[in-house]
Amino acid sequence: MKKVNPHIDLGTGYVLISRLPFDQAIKIREFLPESSTLSFNTAEGFVSDALEYSLYEYWYDFHHTSPEPEFDF
């Protein structure tokens, strides 16, 4: 699975763990402590499972291993 793009709100990039691809969501929840998640209000409503994009990006680049090789066609 490829790296997801961040949501941008008030100049801050974040990802919603619940909207990550299934394998990424499971693995990142196992890797990070629950205290790493953020909760805040956005224009769309209350968000309770946000993660700073920089933290997601670090995890993806250095700790996430994809079970299948990725090929670009």
C-alpha positions as CSV (number, residue, x, y, z in Angstrom):
1,M,0.0,0.0,0.0
2,K,1.2,3.5,-0.8
3,K,1.6,6.3,1.6
4,V,-1.7,8.3,2.0
5,N,-1.9,12.1,1.5
6,P,-2.5,14.3,4.6
7,H,-5.7,16.2,5.4
8,I,-4.8,19.8,5.9
9,D,-6.7,21.9,8.5
10,L,-5.5,25.2,9.9
11,G,-2.1,24.6,8.4
12,T,-1.6,21.3,10.1
13,G,-1.4,18.0,8.2
14,Y,-2.9,14.9,9.7
15,V,-4.3,11.5,8.8
16,L,-7.3,9.7,10.2
17,I,-6.3,6.2,11.4
18,S,-9.8,4.9,10.7
19,R,-9.4,6.0,7.0
20,L,-6.0,4.4,6.4
21,P,-5.8,1.2,4.4
22,F,-6.7,-1.7,6.7
23,D,-3.3,-3.2,7.1
24,Q,-1.7,0.2,7.8
25,A,-4.4,1.0,10.4
26,I,-3.8,-2.3,12.3
27,K,0.0,-2.0,12.2
28,I,0.2,1.7,13.2
29,R,-2.2,1.1,16.2
30,E,0.1,-1.7,17.3
31,F,3.2,0.5,16.9
32,L,2.1,3.8,18.5
33,P,0.8,4.4,22.0
34,E,-2.8,5.5,22.2
35,S,-1.6,8.9,23.6
36,S,-0.2,9.7,20.1
37,T,-3.7,10.2,18.6
38,L,-5.3,13.6,18.5
39,S,-8.9,14.7,19.0
40,F,-10.2,18.0,17.7
41,N,-13.1,19.7,15.9
42,T,-12.9,20.4,12.1
43,A,-15.3,22.0,9.7
44,E,-16.7,18.4,9.0
45,G,-17.1,17.6,12.7
46,F,-15.3,16.0,15.6
47,V,-12.2,13.9,14.8
48,S,-11.1,11.4,17.5
49,D,-8.4,9.3,15.8
50,A,-6.1,11.8,14.0
51,L,-2.4,11.4,13.8
52,E,0.1,14.1,12.9
53,Y,1.2,13.5,9.3
54,S,4.9,13.8,10.2
55,L,4.5,10.9,12.7
56,Y,2.6,8.8,10.1
57,E,5.2,9.6,7.5
58,Y,8.1,8.6,9.8
59,W,6.3,5.3,10.7
60,Y,5.6,4.6,7.1
61,D,9.1,5.3,5.9
62,F,11.0,3.4,8.7
63,H,8.6,0.9,10.2
64,H,5.9,-0.1,7.7
65,T,6.8,-3.1,5.6
66,S,4.4,-3.9,2.8
67,P,3.7,-7.7,2.4
68,E,3.6,-7.3,-1.4
69,P,6.1,-5.5,-3.7
70,E,4.7,-2.4,-5.2
71,F,4.9,-1.9,-8.9
72,D,4.1,1.2,-10.9
73,F,2.6,0.5,-14.3
